[in-house]
Each structure stands twice: as C-alpha cells, then as structure tokens.
Amino acid sequence: MIFINNKGFSLIELIIVAFILSLVIAISLPSFWKFYLATCLKHQTLYFYSKMKIIRYDAISNHVSIGMVFYNVENEWYYIKVKDGNNNGIRLKDIQNGIDLIIEGPWIVSQEKGINIGILSSNVPKIPPEKGYIDKKHPIQFGKSNIFACSSSGTCTPGTIYFMSKSINCMKAIRVYAPTSKITLWHYCKTSNWHKKI
C-alpha cells in the first residue's frame, strides 16, 4: 500500500527556505552591483570611443572640422557635437556667436549613477610612458581645452578623457595621440596600473 502525504510544507519549512534565499541574495547583491557598474563603465567608454571615431570619419568625408565640446554644469558633464562654420577650427567664441554650428546635443555624458567623467584621486598615475600623476582638476584635456576636434584631413586634437566609478575604484580613459590621431582605450584600477585595452 502507498501512502501519499497531502499536508504540503509547514510554516517552519517555508520560513527556513525564505531565510536561505534572502541570505543568498544579500551575499550576492554587492557582487552583482560591482559587476553592473564595471559593465556600465565599459559601455560608457566604448560609446564615446565610437563617437570619436565617427566624428573623425565625418570630418574627413564632409571636408570640414567636426568635434565634441564637453562642459560641466553643477557637477554634471554634458557634450555637444559641433561643425566648423568658418574654416578656422572649432572655437568656443565661434560657437557662442553662432558661427560654428551645434549639430547634435546637448546631451548628458552619463545617466548611470556611479559613472562619471573624473579622476579617482590625486595619486592616479599618468598613462604610460608619461610620469607623475593626473591633474584631478582636468578629467578632460584635449590640447588646452575640453574640445575634441578633427579636421578634414583626419588630424584630431591630442588628449584624454577619463571616466570613473568610485564604487569599484576603477577608471577608463580614451587617449588620442599626436601626430597620428590614433584613438586608444585604457583601463586602470587601484589594484593594478594602466593597461591598454585596444
């Protein structure tokens, strides 16, 4: 004879299962959050890496200087895409006077909490082969400005833009080299030094 137990689960068994599940979630949530921020940081950097490559291509194919202008309003970074209107390069004064035309934007740089343009601390080393530490006041530096611009010949303003997440103590950088205008990606964490990604 076969006996079938139709009683189901007791309240104690359900409480134990709920406790175990909540414990597993509590343990894994910080790891998931760090993974999520690392992924967001990577995607944010790749997005701007692609935008910069497209700007260079557009400048060459349209025979005109095109660039991105970054600016900070109340600790939030924004950018606009601009086209040179008088063949003297992209200049803030020309943008303000309506000579250099805004063709896209303004857009906020990062909509993810915990990801922004910036430097983790004042003791982050410069990207090799440079020596010393990055100036925390200048997380975006193309030449002497916050303007990444490419001419119709394909030459781009050399410089760097830094993205960071303080929660995971990591940074990524997009570096533009002179005179080749090669655009590269770099990665840095407090546990390791800068290394090139592409």
C-alpha positions in Angstrom: 0.0 0.0 0.0 1.3 3.5 -0.9 0.7 6.4 1.4 0.5 10.0 -0.1 1.2 13.0 2.2 -1.1 15.8 1.2 -0.1 18.1 4.1 2.4 20.3 2.0 5.0 22.4 3.7 4.9 23.5 7.2 5.3 27.2 8.1 8.8 26.5 9.7 10.0 24.9 6.4 8.8 27.9 4.4 10.5 30.4 6.8 13.8 28.4 6.6 13.6 28.5 2.8 12.8 32.2 2.7 15.7 32.9 5.1 18.2 30.9 3.0 17.0 32.7 -0.2 17.3 36.2 1.5 20.8 35.2 2.7 21.9 34.2 -0.8 20.5 37.4 -2.3 22.2 39.6 0.5 25.5 37.9 -0.2 25.4 38.2 -4.0 23.9 41.7 -4.3 27.1 43.7 -3.7 29.0 41.5 -6.3 26.2 42.0 -8.8 26.2 45.7 -8.2 30.0 45.9 -8.8 29.7 43.8 -12.0 26.9 46.1 -13.1 29.0 49.2 -12.5 32.0 47.7 -14.3 29.8 46.9 -17.3 28.3 50.4 -17.3 31.8 51.9 -17.1 33.0 49.8 -20.0 29.9 50.6 -22.2 30.2 54.3 -21.4 33.8 54.4 -22.5 33.1 52.3 -25.7 30.2 54.6 -26.6 32.5 57.7 -26.6 35.3 55.8 -28.2 32.9 55.0 -31.1 31.5 58.6 -31.2 35.1 60.0 -31.5 35.9 57.5 -34.4 32.7 58.6 -36.1 33.5 62.3 -35.7 36.9 61.7 -37.3 35.2 59.8 -40.2 32.6 62.5 -40.6 35.2 65.3 -40.7 37.1 63.5 -43.5 34.1 62.6 -45.6 32.4 66.0 -45.3 35.7 68.0 -45.7 35.0 70.1 -42.6 36.2 70.2 -39.0 33.8 68.5 -36.6 34.2 68.0 -32.9 32.7 67.4 -29.4 32.6 70.1 -26.8 32.4 68.9 -23.2 31.2 71.3 -20.4 30.3 71.0 -16.8 27.1 72.4 -15.2 26.6 71.9 -11.5 29.0 68.9 -11.3 27.3 67.2 -14.3 29.1 66.8 -17.6 27.4 67.5 -21.0 28.5 67.5 -24.6 27.5 68.9 -27.9 28.6 67.9 -31.5 29.8 71.0 -33.4 30.7 71.7 -37.1 33.2 74.4 -38.0 31.4 77.3 -39.9 34.3 79.4 -41.0 37.2 77.1 -41.7 39.3 78.1 -38.7 38.6 75.1 -36.5 36.1 74.7 -33.7 36.3 77.6 -31.2 34.1 78.4 -28.1 33.8 82.0 -29.3 32.5 80.9 -32.7 30.0 78.5 -31.1 28.7 81.3 -28.8 28.4 83.7 -31.9 26.6 81.0 -33.9 29.4 80.7 -36.5 30.3 77.1 -35.5 27.1 75.2 -35.6 25.8 72.8 -33.0 24.6 69.8 -35.0 23.7 67.4 -32.0 23.0 67.9 -28.4 23.3 69.0 -25.7 23.4 65.6 -24.0 24.3 64.4 -20.6 27.5 62.3 -20.6 26.4 59.6 -18.2 23.0 58.7 -17.0 24.2 55.9 -14.8 24.6 56.6 -11.1 28.1 55.9 -10.0 29.7 56.5 -13.5 31.0 59.9 -14.5 33.8 61.8 -16.0 36.6 62.3 -13.4 39.7 61.1 -11.7 39.5 58.7 -8.7 42.1 60.5 -6.6 45.0 62.9 -6.7 47.5 59.9 -6.8 46.4 58.2 -10.0 49.4 57.8 -12.2 49.5 59.2 -15.8 49.1 56.8 -18.7 52.5 55.3 -19.7 55.0 56.4 -20.9 54.2 59.7 -19.1 55.5 60.0 -15.5 53.8 61.6 -12.5 50.1 61.9 -11.5 47.0 63.1 -13.4 45.7 66.6 -12.5 42.4 65.9 -10.8 41.0 69.2 -12.0 41.2 68.2 -15.7 39.4 64.9 -16.4 39.0 66.1 -20.0 42.0 67.6 -21.7 42.4 68.0 -25.4 45.2 70.4 -26.1 44.4 73.2 -23.7 40.6 72.8 -23.8 37.6 70.5 -23.4 37.1 70.3 -27.2 37.9 67.1 -29.1 38.0 68.2 -32.8 39.0 66.5 -36.0 40.0 68.4 -39.2 39.0 67.5 -42.8 42.5 65.9 -43.2 41.8 63.5 -40.3 44.1 65.0 -37.7 42.5 65.2 -34.3 43.3 67.2 -31.1 45.5 65.0 -28.9 44.4 64.5 -25.4 42.5 62.3 -22.9 39.0 61.9 -21.4 38.8 59.9 -18.1 35.7 58.0 -16.9 35.5 56.6 -13.4 33.5 54.7 -10.9 34.4 55.3 -7.2 32.3 52.3 -6.1 34.6 49.9 -7.9 37.8 52.0 -7.7 38.3 51.8 -11.5 38.8 54.2 -14.4 38.8 54.0 -18.1 40.4 56.5 -20.5 40.2 57.4 -24.2 43.6 58.7 -25.4 44.1 60.5 -28.7 47.7 60.5 -29.8 49.5 63.2 -31.9 50.5 63.2 -34.8 48.8 60.0 -35.9 45.4 60.8 -34.2 45.2 57.2 -33.1 42.4 56.7 -30.6 43.1 54.1 -27.9 41.3 52.7 -24.8 43.0 52.3 -21.4 41.9 50.7 -18.1 43.0 51.4 -14.5 42.1 50.0 -11.1 43.7 50.9 -7.8 44.9 47.3 -7.6 46.7 47.5 -10.9 48.3 50.1 -13.2 47.1 51.4 -16.6 47.0 49.0 -19.4 45.8 49.4 -23.0 42.6 47.7 -24.0 42.7 48.1 -27.8 
